[in-house]
Every structure is written in C-alpha cells, then in structure tokens.
Amino acid sequence: MSDLRDDRPSPSGHPGAAPATLAVTAGRPPRVQGGPVNAPVVLSSTYVSTGTPGPGELLYTRNGTETWGPFEDALAVLERAALPALVYGSGMAAIAAAFALVEPGARVVLPRHAYQISLALADELSKRSGLRVTTVDIADTDAVLAAVRGDGGSDGGDGADAQGEPAALLWVESPTNPMLEVADLPALVAGAHAAGALVVVDNTFATPLAQRPLERGADVVVHSVTKYLAGHSDVVLGAAVTSDPVLRERLAAHRTLHGAIAGPWEVWLALRGLRTLALRVERSQHNAAVLAERLATHLAVAEVRHPSLASDPGHERATRLLDGYGSILGVRPRGGAAAADAVVDAVRLWLPATSLGGVESSLERRRRFPTESVTVPEDLLRLSVGIEDVEDLWADLAQALDRAAAGTDPR
Ligand SMILES: *Cc1c(COP(=O)(O)O)cnc(C)c1O
C-alpha cells in the first residue's frame, strides 16, 4: 500500500495571518525568479517511474497528482489542520469516506436536519452494512449527548435503538440545512470524546471563515467544496480535513480504492474560487442579514430564520461560536406551500434552483423533494443569498412576495 502514502510536508501559511489573508496566500508555488504565481494544471494520468516507488512519489493520478496539492494545502491552512486536506470528486465522496471510518454495525448519531443525501447514505448503510442510525436535534445538546452515550433519547429520533451502547460516530452540521439550527460544538466534542465517539463536522455552511471545528477538537471536517469554497456554481467537488495521520491515511485510502477522485480543472477552479472566499462571504452574509431584517416585518411573511436575528433560536449560540451568521435564510411565506411555490415562480432576479453558496442568489421550497425531512415545514423556502446589490435582491423578493400574496390569499 506504499502507493497510498503521501509524504508532503505539513501545510504552512503565514502564521498569525487572518483567514481573509490566508485564503489569498495559501497554496501558492514557491517564490522564485520567473516562477508562476499560480499552480499549473497538469494533465497526465501517469508519471515516469521505474523500480520500487519512493515514499510520496507520484505514480498514477488516482493515487495523487500535483494539481490537488495547492488546494489541499490552502484548505488545510484555513481549517488550521496539521496535515494537507484531501480533495474528492464531490462532497458526497468525502462524506462516504468519513462514514467508512466506522465499522459495519456501529452506531452513528446524526442531525435530523443533516444534508439530505448524508441522511440517505446513512440509511443505505443501515440496510447494507448494519450501520445503526440515531437522528437528533443537533441544537439540543443534552439529547445529542444522551444519544451518543446510548442513554436512549427523548429527541424524536429512533432512540429505542440507542439504549445501552455508545455511538462510534457523532456527525455534526452547524448551522443545519435547511433549518439553521446551531450546535454547541465545544460541548458536543467534549461529550462525544468522553463517550469514545469520533466527531465529524460537515462545515459546508459555516466555511472555515466562521467555524474551524478542528480547533474545537473535532476529528474530521468535511466540505462540499461545490458550495462556498469554490463559490461559482461551476464545479462539484468535496474535501476532508484532519490533523490525525491515521484517520488521514484511511480517508486517503478510501479515495484511492473507491476512485472518488477530482479532476484537475475542477480543483484548479476551486482554488481560484477560494481566493475570493472572504469577500464573497462578507458580502453575501451582509446581504442576508439585511434581507432577514426586512423579511421579518414583511406582511406576507409568517417566519424568517437567520441566526443574525435577535429573535432566532440560534442567535445567542451563533454569536458566541461562529464568526459570522452565514448567508442562508429560511423563509415561510403566509399562505402555505402554494404561496411558497408562487414566490419561486414570481422571482425574476433570484434563480429557482437547488444548491447554494454561489455568487448568484437562489431559492427553492425544500419540501418539493419527497425525500426532505417531514420536520421541515412544507412552506419553507431556503434562500441562498449571493453577492448582488442588496436593493435589487430586496426589490425582486418583495414584488414576488406581494404577487404570491395577491394570488393565493383572497383578502
Ligand atoms: C451540497 C452539500 C453536500 C454534498 O456535496 P456535493 O458536493 O453536492 O456532493 C454535503 N453537505 C452539505 C451541507 C451540502 O450543502
């Protein structure tokens, strides 16, 4: 298995520099006279090689390629990892590798509002390899830790199965998709580790600008790089990050053995996107906070969820634990699912589309998917706020809400 080894040095940025700086500086080629300032894209499936390969030697592109390195180093620097990140062909490929860290038949605890396909994968593994899945409200720290310890649960999850045996893995998303629940990550990590469970955090929503789970003691961070990190809705890509050499080796082996590798152009595009991460996130979360405040008093709106709002259930915790409230909004128009659908039909600037984290603003009614959790309200619109001018975004949203209200409410 020596071809799975990766002996690159630990990534280093500019110690003490702020994340916005690191996003620009990390993963650059060495400063040499006449050298490029950006890493090249290398298109080669194989490398010149004879005899027994040395440690870390490039051999065949499924095992590793120099085109992944700069992005992997940059993400590691941003997540404050001691080892290079691992890039995968999609967020789900990274998530599948992380799930494979636990044995068949093990028990895992997941947020009931985790990314829908992460829940679907857990369900698939429960059927195929006997993985036992307990779902919890990730904001309810006591219920989460009771489930992790195997005390059973009063959480609405399948607590009966939780009796007696501690979980091998606690899966955390915070804020959650699409309900924006905020987890008390330090408390969850401490409690899960005390019970002997591994902690994996899907940090897609927060980004390493707002939350660095490895600094809070989490074992592994996974990302859908497709979203904020790449940021332009033009690539599908994933990543896993850890400071633990044994876990990293296993995550890397999963990538090689299952073949879930990233193409060189996609990784190059993701690194290009990452350069503007701080600017994009700063602008989009400012826009989101402005819109949240206006939506909260709009007559056609029954409820708005955004952690920036003082009234939001996640506000206090997000203020304490996150460097930024993010740019996803949950909005429930008055008039139920029909009104929500009418809003989606009436927008002209906002894009009706799934996915999130791009420069463009988009929205969708989540329960249009029959597989979405039934604890997500039927009429909930998830808004991914982009970097457009906030007044243009507001004007379009307000006219769509007004039109939907006029069309679905006889008053
Ligand atoms: C999109 C998403 C994923 C899946 O990533 P892909 O790149 O689409 O495979 C996982 N987690 C979260 C929170 C996501 O938003």
The ligand as a Gaussian input file, in Angstrom:
#p B3LYP/6-31G(d) Opt

LIG

0 1
 C      -24.248000      20.067000      -1.056000
 C      -23.913000      19.559000       0.285000
 C      -23.292000      18.309000       0.445000
 C      -22.990000      17.383000      -0.711000
 O      -21.948000      17.862000      -1.513000
 P      -21.833000      17.576000      -3.081000
 O      -20.643000      18.377000      -3.472000
 O      -23.116000      18.053000      -3.706000
 O      -21.634000      16.107000      -3.255000
 C      -22.977000      17.918000       1.728000
 N      -23.250000      18.683000       2.822000
 C      -23.860000      19.876000       2.699000
 C      -24.136000      20.679000       3.925000
 C      -24.206000      20.361000       1.435000
 O      -24.806000      21.551000       1.333000

